[in-house]
Each structure stands twice: as C-alpha cells, then as structure tokens.
Amino acid sequence: MNQHKFIKNSWSLIPLIIYIILFLFNPIVQKYAPIKCEQNVITFLDLWLFKDNLYTFLSNIQNSFLDVITAIPYLFHFTLPFIYIIYLIRSKKSDESILRFLLTFGLTNMFGVLIQYCFPTPPPWMLLMDKSIPEANFFRVDTLIGFKLFKSLYAQSKLVCGAFPSLHTAWPSVIYFSGNYWIGRWFCFAHVCLIAFSAVYSMHHYLIDVVFGILLAFLSNELSRCFSFVDDGDNKEKSAFVWNDV
C-alpha cells in the first residue's frame, strides 16, 4: 500500500479505533455502570419462535464430528481480519479495497458493540445451560482434546452479554459483501453459513443474532460505499474524504 495515501485516508480507521477503545474499556464501564444482563425482547422472541423446534433439533443432532467442525471457524475467528488483510496486500488488491475493508470492518464492530452496550442480551447458554460453562457446547471439544482451550478463551470474555448482534457472523459477512473473495465466492459464502450454524449450534447466539449480524455487515458495507478515498494525484486542497452521491 502507498504509505502517503494511507496517511491521507487514515480517517477510515476512526470507527475501528472507537471499537477497540469500547472493547478494551468494557470492564471499567461494567464496574462503574454495571450492565444489566437479563432476558429481553430478543431472547423472548427467539426462544418463543425456536426453542421447541430449532434448538430441540440441534440438541438431537449434536455429535463429536459436528462439535469439531463448528469449533474450527470459532477458533480462527480472532485471526480472520489479519489473515484477510495479508491476503489483500499479497494479492495486490487496490489501496481503496484495503481502506474500504478497514472502514467497513470498523463500522461493523463499532455499531455492533454500541448495540451490545445499549441492549445487553444474554447468550442462549446463560438461559438454557449451566451458567458456569461460558464456552457453551464447546466444552465437549475441550473434553475431546483433553485441554480447556475454549474454557480459557471464553472465561476472559469482556462482553458476556453481547449476544445481539452476532459479530462472529458479521466478520466473514463483511468479507463476502466486499466482493473481494479469497479462494472464491463459494468459499466466502460457505464460511458465513458455517459460522452462522456454529453460532447457533454452540449456543453462543440466537438465530436472530445471526441474522442481524449479517444485516449489520451489509449495512456497514453499503455505508462505506458512500465515501471515496483520495488518490495521490488529487489536488492537495481536496478534503481527505468526500461524500459520494447516492
């Protein structure tokens, strides 16, 4: 990436920086302004619609094979944006593609965490399982491998009551809606479907969380398209960003 262009368009990192600040300072917020985590309209509506059919079906098909398959996208979730950025750079995608991804990714996470702060929603495992198992159904994977991998990951979670919307589903959705498919469009679509299934199967998210996670990624992507990025040859008097006609 052209460093000069990146500096001129560094404003695109603002949403991502805000997200990181909100995420890191969550323990402080909870200490001085405790987030009340209890059933709300999301949990009532989802459980009313799906508890006796979808979740019953998922509980009946749980097995070691599905446990491992659904654990894989969750395990690599935290490295996804870094791997994708490396892909964009190594495949010599345009500077605008990289900047637009950073902006869209930042918007998705910033809006997602703000919603989670304003509308704290307990995940399904808090209502339907033992509250002492934050790794939810992934505890079976820990048992299978003989190591508390997921237990250690989710015991450190800073947003326990952040089920709605599902950012797990939103992250690969951002990549899909960007149009810069790695490996192929089918792979990106399959990734979204797999992690959406994993989120519900593992009892970390409600189906409504997954749907709104995908919707949030779509809307953030559309919003990012309203902005254009300055090229090196642009007039120096131009603003660092402009609002496109939509």
Secondary structure, DSSP 8 states (H G I E B T S, - for coil): --HHHHHHTGGGGHHHHHHHHHHHTHHHHHHHS-------HHHHHHHHHHTTTHHHHHHHH--HHHHHHHHHHHHTGGGHHHHHHHHHHHTT--HHHHHHHHHHHHHHHHHHHHHHHHS-B--HHHHHS-TT-TTGGGHHHHHHHTS-HHHHHHTT-S-TTB-SS-HHHHHHHHHHHHS--SS-HHHHHHHHHHHHHHHHHTTSS-HHHHHHHHHHHHHHHHHHTTEEE--TTS-TTS-SEEE---
